[in-house]
């Protein structure tokens, strides 16, 4: 079992920045693919960014060049640096840990990000 706890959400003006954090209950980053997803009101949950145990990253087209996913294995913490935020980035952001071959899939409780003037 893995617990994931997100933090760092809040209200920010368009063009601003936020950094989300996701603390994992144990050391998993080397063997799990970690990711950030988001869900806006009335919409389906969508991928934002992922990072594999080997450090390979993948981003949704809508956030490329603005968001950066990273991890600190020593702190068991995943990050999402979000720059040049837009109102359409408003959503609840979720941390995810998946190990496909074993069928493990864990989610955090989510953190609200609101981009508004």
N, C-alpha and C positions, 0 to 999 in steps of 0.2 A: 504494500500500500504506500502511496505517495501523497502527501498533502502539499498543495500549492497555495500560496497566499500573495495576492497582488496588492500593490500600493502605488501611490504617486498620481492618481487621477485628480481631476479638479476642473475648475473653470479657467479658461485662458482665452485671450483675445486672438482674433485671426492674425496670423503671422508669428504668433508666439511659439514657445517650446515647452515641452513637458518630458520628463523621464519616468517611465513606468518601471517598477521592480516586481519580480516574482520570486519569492523565497521558497525553495523546495525543502521538504522535511529531511531529506538525506541526499547523498551524493549520487546523482543520476545522469549528469549532463554528458558523460563520456559514452553512455550506452543508450540514451534516449534521444529522440528528435524532439526538440523543444520549439514551441511556437507561440505566437500571439495571434488571436482572432478577435473580431469585433462584431457587435450586433447593434444596429441602429433600430429605433422604434419602427415596427411594422415590416422589418426586413429580416432576411435570413442571416445567420452567422456566417461571416466570411473570413477567409485567411488574410492576415496582414503580413506576417513574416515567419519564417522558420529557420532554425539552425540545427545542423546535425552534430553528432558527437565528434565528427572530424572537422567541424568548423565551417562547413559549406552552408551558405545562406541563400535564402530565396525570398523574394518580395512580390507582393501584389503590384501590378502596374501603377495603381493609383497612389502608391506611397514611395515608389522608387525615387531615390535622390533626396528624399525628405526624412525618411525613417531609417534607423539603424538598429538591428538586433545584435545583442552581444551577451556573453555570459562570463561570470566569474566563478570558476569551479571551486576555488578555495572558500568562497562564501555561499556556495550552492544557490546563487542568485542569477536570474535571467533579467535582462534589461531591454527596454525599447525606448530609444531616444527619438523623440518626435519633434521635428523642426518645421517651420513654415506651415503651421497648422491652419486648416481650412474649416469652415463650418461643416462641411460634409464629412469631416473626420469625427464628428460627434457620435459617440456610441459607448456602449459598455465594452470594455476590453478584457479579454479572458486569456489567461495563461494556460498552455496545454503541454502535456508530456505524453509521448506515445512511443511504444516499443512494438512495432507491428508484428514481428514474428511470434511474439508471445501473447499478442492480443491485449496488451496493457494500454489503457488510455485514460488519462487523468486530467481534470479541469479544476481551475481555481474558481473562486466565487465571483470574480469580476470586479472591475473598478471603472467608475463613470468618468468619461472625458467629455467635456462640453466646450465647444469652441464658439464663442459668441462675443459680440461687442456690446 
